[in-house]
Amino acid sequence: MSIKKVTPHPSQNEALIFERSQTGRVGYRLPKLDVEETNLDEILPAELRRTDDLEGVPEVSEVDVIRHFTRISTWNYSIDLGMYPLGSCTMKYNSRLNEKVARTAGLVDLHPLAPAEEAQGALELIYRLQEDLAEITGLPGVSLQPAAGAQGEMTGVLLIRAFLDKRDGEASHERRVMLIPDSAHGTNPASAALAGFTVKTIHSTAEGLTDLDHLRQLCAEGGVAGLMLTNPNTVGIFEKNIREICEIVHEAGGLVYMDGANMNALVGVARPGDMGVDVIHLNLHKTFSTPHGGGGPGCGPCCCSAALEPFLPVPRVVRDGDTFRLDADRPDSIGRVKAFYGNFGMMIRAFAYILTHGAEGLREATETAVLNARYLAHKLEDDFDKPFHSDCMHEVVFSHKKQAATGVHTLDIAKRLIDYGFHPMTIYFPLIVEGAMLIEPTESVGRADLDAFVEAMKDINREAETDPELVIGAPHSTRIGRLDEAAAARKPILRWKPDQDTLTKTA
Ligand SMILES: *Cc1c(COP(=O)(O)O)cnc(C)c1O
C-alpha cells in the first residue's frame, strides 16, 4: 500500500490569518455610541498615540476567523482525538468534571495574598489533598509547593541533604554521593547535581533491574548520601528487590529517594513508604488529572517520612482544630521553593480526581493501566523485539532491532504511526535500550483503540519488510512531511513579516 499525494484540501492548506486579510473586512459591529464623544487630545498625550493606521493587523470576517482557527486546530493531535502512548508521560484523558471543579468561582478568584481566615476552604482543600497523598504513598509529610516533577526531585534531595547535615554535622560533608541507575530520567542526575551531590551510576541487569552487586560495591566505596530510584523503573519493570535495595542503602547510612513519575502503576495497590522509601515526588500532571503538555503549569508534590518532615519547605499548611493556617515558623526547613503555595489549580483537579474515584476507583484505574500495557506487550511481542522478558507494569519497551535489518529505525516507525492516526510513542528513551520505543497506553484507552493501535504497529512491521522506503519517508498524510527537527528547534521562524507586496495590495 502506498499513499498517493493529492492536492491539499483547504484545511490542510490554510494560510496565515494575516494572509487572509482583505481591506475593509470586519467581523464585528459596535452599537451606536450612547455617550458624548470624548476628545482624545484631552486625555492621551500626542506622543503616546500611534500615528500609523495599524498596518498589518488582519482584516477578516467572523467566518474567516472561525474557519482559520478550526482548520489549524486540526493540524495538531490531542488527547480528545485518540490515545497518546507516550511512555513515561502518563498522557491520560482527564475528565472534564475536574476542569469544571477547578473553575469554581470561590476557588479560581481567590487572591493568593488573601488572609488565612478568608481562604479557609482553599487551605482545607490543600490540607486534605496532602492527607490523601500521604495515605497513597505511605509517607506522612507532604508539600505541594514544587511546580514540576523535577522541582519535586530537587526538593526531595535537598531534604536528604538537610537531614544528613543535621544528623552528622561536619561529617556530612564527606557524604555527598548520590547513586542513580543508568536507566534513570535525565532530571534525576540534574536534581542531584543542583543540590550539591556528585552522581555515581548503577548498572542495570539483563533483566532490566538495578544490579544489587553493583549497588553493594558502590555503597562499600563510602560517602553515599542516598539513592534515586524510579519504581516501576523507566523500562516499565517493578524493582522487585526494592526492600533489599532500601536496606542496603540504609545500612550504608544513606536515604532512598523514589522518583514517583510512574505512580500510575502503583496508586491504590502498593505504597512506597511501606517498601522502605524515605522520600518521593509525584507528578499531579501525570497521575492525578492535570492536563499535561505545552509546558505547564504542573505540580510535583514531595512526600516524605516523619524523620524528614521538619525539613519540608515553608510555609506548611497546618490544622488547629477546625481552622487552617500557613506556618512559616519551621527552623529546620530548607526554605521556600515556590511562590505562595504552588500551583493551586492543579491541586483542585487532583483532589476532585481522588474524590470522584474513591479508593476502589483509584485501584481499578491502576489495574486497568497495567492490564492495558500488558495487553500491548503480549500482542506486539512477535512483531517487535522486546528486550526484557519480565511482565511489564503500566508501560512496555520495545526496540527496532528486527526492523533495523531493512534500514527502518525507531524514528521511522514513530513517524509512520502518524499516518495511521496515532501520536507516536516515546522514542530513544530510556537510553539503555538501543532504538527504544516506550509505550504507555494508560487506563483511559478501551479495547477497540488498543486493537487499532496493535493493527497499526503490525502493519508498519509488515511495511518495514516489504516496502521499507514507505516507512522511512513517513509521514505522508500530514501538512508537512518529515521535518528537519534540529533546524526547527534551533532556527525557528516565529514571526511573520508582511512583505511589501502584500502591504501595497491591501493598502
Ligand atoms: C516526567 C518525569 C520526570 C520529570 O517530571 P517533570 O514534571 O516533567 O519535571 C522525572 N522522572 C521521570 C521518570 C519522568 O517520567
The ligand as an SDF file (V2000), in Angstrom:
LIG
                    3D

 15 15  0  0  0  0  0  0  0  0999 V2000
    8.2710   13.1260   33.7450 C   0  0  0  0  0  0  0  0  0  0  0  0
    9.3550   12.5250   34.5450 C   0  0  0  0  0  0  0  0  0  0  0  0
   10.1500   13.3250   35.3890 C   0  0  0  0  0  0  0  0  0  0  0  0
   10.1190   14.8400   35.4210 C   0  0  0  0  0  0  0  0  0  0  0  0
    8.8650   15.4020   35.6780 O   0  0  0  0  0  0  0  0  0  0  0  0
    8.5280   16.8930   35.1780 P   0  0  0  0  0  0  0  0  0  0  0  0
    7.2210   17.1770   35.8070 O   0  0  0  0  0  0  0  0  0  0  0  0
    8.4820   16.8390   33.6870 O   0  0  0  0  0  0  0  0  0  0  0  0
    9.6240   17.7910   35.6660 O   0  0  0  0  0  0  0  0  0  0  0  0
   11.0780   12.6840   36.1790 C   0  0  0  0  0  0  0  0  0  0  0  0
   11.2480   11.3460   36.1300 N   0  0  0  0  0  0  0  0  0  0  0  0
   10.5120   10.5580   35.3120 C   0  0  0  0  0  0  0  0  0  0  0  0
   10.7400    9.0700   35.3150 C   0  0  0  0  0  0  0  0  0  0  0  0
    9.5470   11.1150   34.4890 C   0  0  0  0  0  0  0  0  0  0  0  0
    8.8330   10.3480   33.6640 O   0  0  0  0  0  0  0  0  0  0  0  0
  1  2  1  0
  2  3  1  0
  2 14  2  0
  3  4  1  0
  3 10  2  0
  4  5  1  0
  5  6  1  0
  6  7  2  0
  6  8  1  0
  6  9  1  0
 10 11  1  0
 11 12  2  0
 12 13  1  0
 12 14  1  0
 14 15  1  0
M  END
$$$$
